[in-house]
C-alpha cells in the first residue's frame, strides 16, 4: 500500500500511536485562490513547542537548498 491511498486522518492517527511527541503542519492547494492549512500535534506542550522551534531552525539552516 502506498501513502497516496491512506487518508490523512488515518495516517496521522497511526503516527501519533508510534511517537511520544509529534507535530504536523501541512497545506494543500485546493484552488488557485484557496489553500487548506492543517496542524496536528500530540504530546506535552513543551515538547511540541520544542519540536516547532527545531523545525524552524532546520528550515533556516537549509535556506539555500531546495
N, CA, C and O atoms as a GROMACS GRO file, in nm:
protein
  264
    1UNK      N    1   0.084  -0.118   0.000
    1UNK     CA    2   0.000   0.000   0.000
    1UNK      C    3   0.089   0.124   0.000
    1UNK      O    4   0.183   0.134   0.079
    2UNK      N    5   0.058   0.218  -0.088
    2UNK     CA    6   0.134   0.343  -0.091
    2UNK      C    7   0.063   0.447  -0.006
    2UNK      O    8  -0.057   0.437   0.020
    3UNK      N    9   0.137   0.546   0.036
    3UNK     CA   10   0.081   0.650   0.122
    3UNK      C   11  -0.020   0.737   0.049
    3UNK      O   12  -0.100   0.806   0.114
    4UNK      N   13  -0.020   0.735  -0.083
    4UNK     CA   14  -0.115   0.816  -0.160
    4UNK      C   15  -0.258   0.775  -0.133
    4UNK      O   16  -0.349   0.857  -0.148
    5UNK      N   17  -0.281   0.651  -0.093
    5UNK     CA   18  -0.415   0.599  -0.074
    5UNK      C   19  -0.456   0.592   0.073
    5UNK      O   20  -0.561   0.537   0.105
    6UNK      N   21  -0.373   0.646   0.162
    6UNK     CA   22  -0.403   0.646   0.305
    6UNK      C   23  -0.463   0.782   0.340
    6UNK      O   24  -0.399   0.885   0.319
    7UNK      N   25  -0.586   0.786   0.394
    7UNK     CA   26  -0.645   0.915   0.432
    7UNK      C   27  -0.558   0.986   0.536
    7UNK      O   28  -0.498   0.921   0.621
    8UNK      N   29  -0.553   1.118   0.529
    8UNK     CA   30  -0.468   1.197   0.618
    8UNK      C   31  -0.497   1.167   0.765
    8UNK      O   32  -0.404   1.147   0.843
    9UNK      N   33  -0.624   1.163   0.802
    9UNK     CA   34  -0.659   1.136   0.941
    9UNK      C   35  -0.609   1.002   0.991
    9UNK      O   36  -0.561   0.991   1.104
   10UNK      N   37  -0.620   0.901   0.908
   10UNK     CA   38  -0.572   0.766   0.945
   10UNK      C   39  -0.420   0.764   0.956
   10UNK      O   40  -0.365   0.701   1.047
   11UNK      N   41  -0.352   0.831   0.866
   11UNK     CA   42  -0.206   0.838   0.869
   11UNK      C   43  -0.157   0.908   0.995
   11UNK      O   44  -0.066   0.858   1.062
   12UNK      N   45  -0.217   1.023   1.028
   12UNK     CA   46  -0.176   1.096   1.148
   12UNK      C   47  -0.208   1.018   1.275
   12UNK      O   48  -0.129   1.022   1.370
   13UNK      N   49  -0.320   0.949   1.279
   13UNK     CA   50  -0.354   0.867   1.396
   13UNK      C   51  -0.250   0.758   1.418
   13UNK      O   52  -0.213   0.729   1.531
   14UNK      N   53  -0.203   0.697   1.310
   14UNK     CA   54  -0.101   0.592   1.321
   14UNK      C   55   0.032   0.650   1.368
   14UNK      O   56   0.100   0.591   1.452
   15UNK      N   57   0.071   0.765   1.315
   15UNK     CA   58   0.196   0.829   1.358
   15UNK      C   59   0.187   0.867   1.506
   15UNK      O   60   0.285   0.849   1.579
   16UNK      N   61   0.072   0.917   1.550
   16UNK     CA   62   0.056   0.956   1.690
   16UNK      C   63   0.070   0.836   1.782
   16UNK      O   64   0.117   0.851   1.895
   17UNK      N   65   0.030   0.718   1.737
   17UNK     CA   66   0.045   0.597   1.818
   17UNK      C   67   0.192   0.560   1.836
   17UNK      O   68   0.230   0.504   1.939
   18UNK      N   69   0.275   0.591   1.737
   18UNK     CA   70   0.416   0.549   1.737
   18UNK      C   71   0.510   0.649   1.800
   18UNK      O   72   0.621   0.612   1.839
   19UNK      N   73   0.470   0.774   1.811
   19UNK     CA   74   0.558   0.880   1.860
   19UNK      C   75   0.511   0.932   1.995
   19UNK      O   76   0.390   0.940   2.021
   20UNK      N   77   0.606   0.967   2.081
   20UNK     CA   78   0.571   1.029   2.209
   20UNK      C   79   0.528   1.174   2.189
   20UNK      O   80   0.436   1.222   2.254
   21UNK      N   81   0.597   1.243   2.100
   21UNK     CA   82   0.566   1.382   2.068
   21UNK      C   83   0.570   1.396   1.918
   21UNK      O   84   0.663   1.347   1.853
   22UNK      N   85   0.470   1.463   1.861
   22UNK     CA   86   0.461   1.475   1.716
   22UNK      C   87   0.397   1.608   1.681
   22UNK      O   88   0.302   1.652   1.746
   23UNK      N   89   0.450   1.674   1.578
   23UNK     CA   90   0.392   1.797   1.524
   23UNK      C   91   0.383   1.782   1.374
   23UNK      O   92   0.480   1.742   1.310
   24UNK      N   93   0.267   1.812   1.318
   24UNK     CA   94   0.247   1.805   1.174
   24UNK      C   95   0.186   1.938   1.129
   24UNK      O   96   0.087   1.984   1.184
   25UNK      N   97   0.247   1.998   1.028
   25UNK     CA   98   0.193   2.119   0.966
   25UNK      C   99   0.190   2.093   0.817
   25UNK      O  100   0.291   2.055   0.758
   26UNK      N  101   0.074   2.112   0.757
   26UNK     CA  102   0.063   2.086   0.614
   26UNK      C  103  -0.030   2.185   0.548
   26UNK      O  104  -0.109   2.252   0.613
   27UNK      N  105  -0.018   2.193   0.417
   27UNK     CA  106  -0.108   2.276   0.338
   27UNK      C  107  -0.138   2.206   0.207
   27UNK      O  108  -0.054   2.133   0.154
   28UNK      N  109  -0.256   2.228   0.157
   28UNK     CA  110  -0.296   2.172   0.028
   28UNK      C  111  -0.358   2.284  -0.054
   28UNK      O  112  -0.443   2.358  -0.005
   29UNK      N  113  -0.317   2.296  -0.179
   29UNK     CA  114  -0.375   2.396  -0.269
   29UNK      C  115  -0.506   2.341  -0.323
   29UNK      O  116  -0.506   2.254  -0.411
   30UNK      N  117  -0.616   2.391  -0.272
   30UNK     CA  118  -0.748   2.343  -0.318
   30UNK      C  119  -0.785   2.405  -0.452
   30UNK      O  120  -0.828   2.336  -0.544
   31UNK      N  121  -0.767   2.535  -0.462
   31UNK     CA  122  -0.792   2.606  -0.587
   31UNK      C  123  -0.683   2.711  -0.602
   31UNK      O  124  -0.595   2.722  -0.516
   32UNK      N  125  -0.688   2.786  -0.710
   32UNK     CA  126  -0.589   2.893  -0.730
   32UNK      C  127  -0.603   3.002  -0.625
   32UNK      O  128  -0.508   3.076  -0.599
   33UNK      N  129  -0.721   3.013  -0.563
   33UNK     CA  130  -0.746   3.119  -0.465
   33UNK      C  131  -0.758   3.069  -0.322
   33UNK      O  132  -0.771   3.150  -0.230
   34UNK      N  133  -0.754   2.938  -0.300
   34UNK     CA  134  -0.780   2.884  -0.166
   34UNK      C  135  -0.681   2.773  -0.131
   34UNK      O  136  -0.658   2.681  -0.210
   35UNK      N  137  -0.623   2.783  -0.011
   35UNK     CA  138  -0.536   2.680   0.043
   35UNK      C  139  -0.601   2.624   0.170
   35UNK      O  140  -0.672   2.696   0.240
   36UNK      N  141  -0.578   2.498   0.197
   36UNK     CA  142  -0.623   2.437   0.321
   36UNK      C  143  -0.500   2.414   0.407
   36UNK      O  144  -0.406   2.347   0.365
   37UNK      N  145  -0.500   2.470   0.527
   37UNK     CA  146  -0.387   2.454   0.618
   37UNK      C  147  -0.430   2.360   0.729
   37UNK      O  148  -0.545   2.362   0.773
   38UNK      N  149  -0.336   2.276   0.774
   38UNK     CA  150  -0.368   2.175   0.874
   38UNK      C  151  -0.256   2.169   0.976
   38UNK      O  152  -0.138   2.172   0.940
   39UNK      N  153  -0.293   2.161   1.102
   39UNK     CA  154  -0.196   2.150   1.211
   39UNK      C  155  -0.244   2.041   1.306
   39UNK      O  156  -0.360   2.040   1.346
   40UNK      N  157  -0.155   1.951   1.342
   40UNK     CA  158  -0.187   1.847   1.440
   40UNK      C  159  -0.066   1.826   1.528
   40UNK      O  160   0.048   1.831   1.481
   41UNK      N  161  -0.091   1.800   1.655
   41UNK     CA  162   0.020   1.772   1.746
   41UNK      C  163  -0.029   1.679   1.856
   41UNK      O  164  -0.148   1.672   1.885
   42UNK      N  165   0.064   1.607   1.915
   42UNK     CA  166   0.035   1.526   2.032
   42UNK      C  167   0.159   1.524   2.119
   42UNK      O  168   0.271   1.534   2.069
   43UNK      N  169   0.139   1.510   2.247
   43UNK     CA  170   0.250   1.510   2.341
   43UNK      C  171   0.242   1.630   2.433
   43UNK      O  172   0.151   1.712   2.421
   44UNK      N  173   0.337   1.641   2.524
   44UNK     CA  174   0.336   1.754   2.617
   44UNK      C  175   0.360   1.886   2.544
   44UNK      O  176   0.432   1.892   2.444
   45UNK      N  177   0.299   1.992   2.596
   45UNK     CA  178   0.309   2.124   2.533
   45UNK      C  179   0.454   2.166   2.510
   45UNK      O  180   0.488   2.211   2.400
   46UNK      N  181   0.539   2.151   2.612
   46UNK     CA  182   0.678   2.194   2.598
   46UNK      C  183   0.751   2.112   2.491
   46UNK      O  184   0.839   2.164   2.423
   47UNK      N  185   0.716   1.985   2.476
   47UNK     CA  186   0.777   1.901   2.373
   47UNK      C  187   0.736   1.945   2.233
   47UNK      O  188   0.820   1.951   2.143
   48UNK      N  189   0.608   1.975   2.215
   48UNK     CA  190   0.559   2.022   2.084
   48UNK      C  191   0.621   2.156   2.048
   48UNK      O  192   0.662   2.179   1.934
   49UNK      N  193   0.627   2.246   2.147
   49UNK     CA  194   0.688   2.376   2.122
   49UNK      C  195   0.835   2.362   2.084
   49UNK      O  196   0.883   2.432   1.995
   50UNK      N  197   0.906   2.273   2.152
   50UNK     CA  198   1.046   2.248   2.118
   50UNK      C  199   1.062   2.191   1.978
   50UNK      O  200   1.157   2.226   1.907
   51UNK      N  201   0.971   2.104   1.937
   51UNK     CA  202   0.979   2.047   1.802
   51UNK      C  203   0.953   2.153   1.695
   51UNK      O  204   1.015   2.152   1.589
   52UNK      N  205   0.861   2.245   1.724
   52UNK     CA  206   0.834   2.354   1.629
   52UNK      C  207   0.958   2.442   1.614
   52UNK      O  208   0.994   2.480   1.503
   53UNK      N  209   1.023   2.473   1.726
   53UNK     CA  210   1.147   2.553   1.722
   53UNK      C  211   1.257   2.478   1.647
   53UNK      O  212   1.330   2.538   1.568
   54UNK      N  213   1.269   2.349   1.671
   54UNK     CA  214   1.368   2.268   1.599
   54UNK      C  215   1.342   2.269   1.450
   54UNK      O  216   1.435   2.283   1.370
   55UNK      N  217   1.216   2.255   1.410
   55UNK     CA  218   1.180   2.261   1.268
   55UNK      C  219   1.215   2.396   1.207
   55UNK      O  220   1.263   2.402   1.094
   56UNK      N  221   1.189   2.504   1.282
   56UNK     CA  222   1.223   2.638   1.234
   56UNK      C  223   1.373   2.650   1.210
   56UNK      O  224   1.415   2.704   1.107
   57UNK      N  225   1.453   2.601   1.304
   57UNK     CA  226   1.598   2.608   1.289
   57UNK      C  227   1.647   2.522   1.172
   57UNK      O  228   1.741   2.560   1.102
   58UNK      N  229   1.583   2.408   1.151
   58UNK     CA  230   1.622   2.322   1.039
   58UNK      C  231   1.592   2.389   0.905
   58UNK      O  232   1.670   2.378   0.811
   59UNK      N  233   1.479   2.459   0.896
   59UNK     CA  234   1.445   2.530   0.773
   59UNK      C  235   1.546   2.643   0.748
   59UNK      O  236   1.591   2.662   0.635
   60UNK      N  237   1.580   2.717   0.853
   60UNK     CA  238   1.677   2.827   0.839
   60UNK      C  239   1.814   2.772   0.797
   60UNK      O  240   1.882   2.832   0.714
   61UNK      N  241   1.854   2.659   0.853
   61UNK     CA  242   1.985   2.600   0.822
   61UNK      C  243   1.993   2.556   0.676
   61UNK      O  244   2.102   2.555   0.618
   62UNK      N  245   1.881   2.522   0.616
   62UNK     CA  246   1.879   2.477   0.475
   62UNK      C  247   1.819   2.583   0.385
   62UNK      O  248   1.758   2.551   0.284
   63UNK      N  249   1.836   2.708   0.420
   63UNK     CA  250   1.772   2.819   0.350
   63UNK      C  251   1.801   2.821   0.200
   63UNK      O  252   1.711   2.847   0.121
   64UNK      N  253   1.924   2.793   0.159
   64UNK     CA  254   1.959   2.800   0.018
   64UNK      C  255   1.931   2.673  -0.059
   64UNK      O  256   1.937   2.673  -0.182
   65UNK      N  257   1.900   2.564   0.008
   65UNK     CA  258   1.877   2.437  -0.061
   65UNK      C  259   1.730   2.418  -0.094
   65UNK      O  260   1.642   2.471  -0.026
   66UNK      N  261   1.705   2.341  -0.198
   66UNK     CA  262   1.566   2.308  -0.234
   66UNK      C  263   1.517   2.195  -0.149
   66UNK      O  264   1.403   2.152  -0.164
   0.00000   0.00000   0.00000
